Amino acid sequence: MRLISSILFLLVTVYAAQAQTTAGLDNADWGATADEVREAVKAQGWQTDPLTKEFPESLKVTVFRASSEVAGYRAIVRYYFWEGKFFQSTVVFNFDKLKNFDFNYNVFRSVNEYYTAIRSSTLVFVRDIYDLLQKKYGKKEPIFKGLDPRMAFVKLDSYVRQERWNLRYHPYDYYTHIVTSSYARWDFPKTRVIFSVNLSAPEKRFDYQLSSVSLDLERQINKKRDELLMKGL
């Protein structure tokens, strides 16, 4: 017996036994056409994405994008098609509120408020994404590269505690240390899911992404790419 659960960026089919397969975005299966995906996800503002031009024309990859909301957060979702077949999706979340936060990096209290806002907003977001994925996949733990997103601020918290007295007199140093990155990957029989948090307050970079890719189609694309490279195309 199957239980089919759909979410905005991927469709997961969980078997009562140990076997598990995963399809694409919402009700759009891997391999679906652009029209089928657009209809299935009820996309808002569906349009061709400039990323299409970054792929070799001979590889026949087309990228579309649409505005969406995932786990209650505004996002841009990109849909990737190879030879007309849906094979990948990426979700980029909007955290402009942290980029535009009003603070003074020369005042310790102000910098500390900024860090607290970044930390709390990010950890709540991470928890929401993990909860969403857990409901669809179960409690399987991901593989991490560097920090677990749930632990993204452990090192920063330790630094602030140890250097708090000095940072009161050097708030700008505090500001420049608000940098962290984390990465989690889930490998399923048909799909790979990646969740990453990459932020740098000094660079105004708050890059929070979630992606999924069809493993079968990815292998086919890589094989085709290698063939084209051998031909010099």
C-alpha positions in Angstrom: 0.0 0.0 0.0 1.3 3.5 -0.8 0.8 6.8 0.9 1.4 9.6 -1.6 2.3 12.9 0.0 2.9 16.1 -2.0 4.8 19.2 -1.0 5.6 22.3 -3.1 9.0 21.2 -4.1 8.9 17.4 -4.2 6.5 14.4 -4.2 7.4 11.6 -1.9 5.9 8.0 -2.2 6.6 6.0 0.9 6.0 2.2 0.8 4.9 0.4 3.9 7.9 -1.8 3.4 11.5 -0.5 3.4 11.5 0.5 -0.3 11.0 4.2 -1.0 10.8 6.2 -4.2 10.5 9.9 -4.7 9.0 11.9 -7.6 9.3 15.6 -8.5 7.7 18.8 -7.4 4.2 18.6 -5.9 2.1 16.4 -8.3 4.7 16.6 -11.1 6.8 13.4 -11.5 10.3 13.3 -12.6 10.3 13.1 -16.4 7.1 15.2 -16.7 7.0 17.9 -19.4 7.1 21.7 -18.6 3.4 22.0 -19.3 2.6 19.1 -17.0 4.8 20.6 -14.2 3.3 24.0 -14.6 -0.2 22.7 -14.4 0.6 20.4 -11.4 2.3 23.0 -9.2 -0.2 25.8 -10.2 2.9 28.1 -10.6 2.6 31.8 -10.2 4.7 33.9 -12.6 6.0 31.0 -14.6 8.8 32.1 -16.9 12.0 31.0 -18.5 15.0 31.6 -16.2 18.3 33.2 -17.4 20.1 30.1 -16.0 19.1 28.3 -19.2 21.8 30.2 -21.1 24.5 28.8 -18.7 24.0 25.3 -20.1 25.6 24.2 -23.4 23.0 24.5 -26.1 23.8 21.0 -27.2 22.8 19.6 -23.8 19.3 20.8 -24.3 18.6 22.0 -20.7 15.8 24.5 -20.1 15.1 26.2 -16.7 11.9 27.8 -15.7 11.1 29.7 -12.5 8.1 30.7 -10.5 7.2 32.5 -7.2 6.1 30.3 -4.4 5.8 29.8 -0.7 7.4 26.8 1.0 6.8 26.0 4.7 5.4 29.5 5.0 8.4 31.2 3.5 8.6 33.2 0.3 10.8 31.6 -2.3 11.7 31.3 -5.9 11.5 27.8 -7.3 13.4 26.8 -10.4 12.4 23.8 -12.5 15.1 22.1 -14.7 14.2 20.1 -17.8 16.5 18.0 -19.9 15.3 17.2 -23.4 11.9 18.3 -22.2 11.9 16.0 -19.1 11.7 17.4 -15.5 14.8 16.3 -13.6 15.6 18.9 -10.9 14.2 21.6 -8.7 15.8 24.3 -6.5 14.1 26.5 -3.9 15.8 29.8 -3.0 14.3 31.4 0.1 13.8 35.2 0.5 15.6 36.6 3.6 15.9 40.2 2.5 14.6 41.2 6.0 18.0 40.2 7.3 19.9 41.9 4.6 18.0 45.2 5.3 18.1 44.9 9.1 18.6 48.4 10.7 21.6 48.4 13.0 24.9 50.1 13.8 28.0 48.0 13.4 29.9 50.4 15.6 27.7 49.8 18.6 27.9 46.5 20.5 24.3 46.3 21.6 23.1 47.0 18.1 25.4 44.3 16.6 24.3 41.9 19.2 20.6 42.5 18.4 21.4 41.9 14.7 23.1 38.6 15.5 20.2 37.5 17.7 17.8 38.3 14.9 19.8 36.4 12.4 20.3 33.4 14.7 16.7 33.2 15.9 15.2 33.7 12.4 17.5 31.1 10.8 17.1 28.4 13.5 13.3 28.7 13.3 13.5 28.4 9.5 15.8 25.4 9.7 13.4 23.7 12.2 10.5 24.3 9.9 12.3 22.8 6.9 13.4 19.8 8.9 9.9 19.3 10.3 8.5 19.5 6.8 10.9 17.0 5.4 10.4 14.7 8.4 6.7 14.5 7.8 7.3 13.5 4.2 10.3 11.2 4.6 10.3 10.0 8.2 13.2 10.4 10.7 16.1 9.4 8.5 19.1 11.5 9.3 20.9 13.3 6.5 24.6 13.3 5.7 26.4 16.5 6.7 29.2 18.5 5.0 30.6 20.6 7.8 27.9 21.8 10.2 24.4 20.4 10.6 22.1 23.3 9.8 20.5 22.8 13.2 23.9 23.5 14.7 24.9 26.3 12.4 25.6 28.8 15.2 27.4 26.6 17.7 30.8 27.9 16.9 29.6 31.5 16.7 27.9 31.2 20.1 31.0 29.9 21.7 33.1 32.7 20.1 30.7 35.4 21.4 30.7 33.9 24.9 34.5 33.7 25.1 35.1 37.1 23.6 32.1 39.0 24.9 34.1 41.5 27.0 36.5 42.4 24.2 33.7 42.6 21.6 32.1 45.3 23.7 35.0 47.5 22.7 35.3 46.1 19.2 31.7 45.7 17.9 32.8 45.8 14.3 34.9 42.6 14.9 31.8 41.0 16.2 29.9 42.0 13.1 32.6 40.5 10.8 32.4 37.2 12.6 28.7 36.7 11.8 29.5 34.1 9.1 28.5 30.4 8.9 27.6 27.7 6.5 26.0 24.3 6.8 24.8 21.5 4.5 22.6 18.4 4.8 22.0 15.7 2.2 19.4 13.0 2.1 19.9 10.1 -0.4 16.8 8.2 -1.4 16.5 5.4 -4.1 15.2 7.8 -6.8 16.0 11.3 -5.4 18.7 13.3 -3.7 17.6 16.2 -1.4 20.0 18.9 -0.3 19.4 21.7 2.2 22.0 24.4 2.8 22.4 27.5 4.8 25.2 29.9 3.8 25.3 33.3 5.4 27.7 36.2 5.8 26.4 39.4 7.5 29.3 41.5 6.3 28.6 40.5 2.7 24.8 40.8 3.1 24.6 37.2 1.9 21.8 35.0 3.3 21.7 32.1 0.9 19.2 29.5 2.1 18.4 26.7 -0.4 16.6 23.4 -0.8 17.0 21.2 -3.9 15.9 17.8 -5.2 17.2 15.9 -8.2 16.2 12.7 -10.0 19.1 10.3 -9.7 18.1 8.3 -12.8 17.9 11.4 -15.0 21.0 12.9 -13.5 23.0 9.8 -14.5 21.6 10.1 -18.1 22.5 13.8 -18.3 26.0 13.2 -17.0 26.5 10.5 -19.6 25.2 12.7 -22.3 27.5 15.6 -21.1 30.5 13.3 -21.2 29.7 12.2 -24.7 29.4 15.8 -25.9 32.7 16.7 -24.2 34.4 13.8 -26.0 33.0 15.2 -29.3 34.2 18.7 -28.4 30.7 20.1 -28.3 
